[in-house]
C-alpha cells in the first residue's frame, strides 16, 4: 500500500485565491510554504530566520454595529507587539473592541486563524458571510512595521506566508497607519 501524501499547503484553495489577488494587485507572487506551522509570529520568524518584528500578524477584532452583528476590524501588527485594544478603540472613537472567535474570523475573512491574509476577505455587511466577493475590512497597520525592509505575512494558510514591504502592505490593504501597541 503506498504511503499517504500530505497535500501541499501552497495548493490549498485559500492560498491559490490569495496568489491570484496578489498578481491582480501588481504584487509579485512571493508566497512560500513553510515545513511547520506559522500560526504565531514567533513560529513564523523562526522558520524564516528573521525576527518577530518583521512578521506582519493579522489580528481580527469586532466592532459593534447597529445591525447587532459585529463588523470585523483587521489590525496588522508587528509580531513583536501586542495590540493595545484600549488605544485602538480610542483611535477609532469607540468604547471597546470585541473579542471574536475562530468561527467569526473564518466567516468574515474566509481564512482560518493562523493563515488570515491581509487581503482577499470574503464577507461584506451587505452581501453577508456567504459572499465570495473580496472586500477589505477596516484595517489598521502598525506604524512600527515601517522599520523593516522586508515583511512576512500570512498567505491564506497556517503554513504559508508571503514576502512584502511596508509600502506594498499599505497599498494592498488601503489600511490606516496607527500606533497599535
Secondary structure, DSSP 8 states (H G I E B T S, - for coil): --------GGGSHHHHHHHHHHHHTT----EEE-SS---SHHHHHHHHTS-GGGEEEEEEEEE--TTSS-EEEEEEEETT----HHHHHHHHTSS--B---HHHHHHHHSS-TT---SS-B--BTTTBTT--S-B--EEEEEGGGGG-SSEEEE-SSTTEEEEE-HHHHHHHH--EEE---
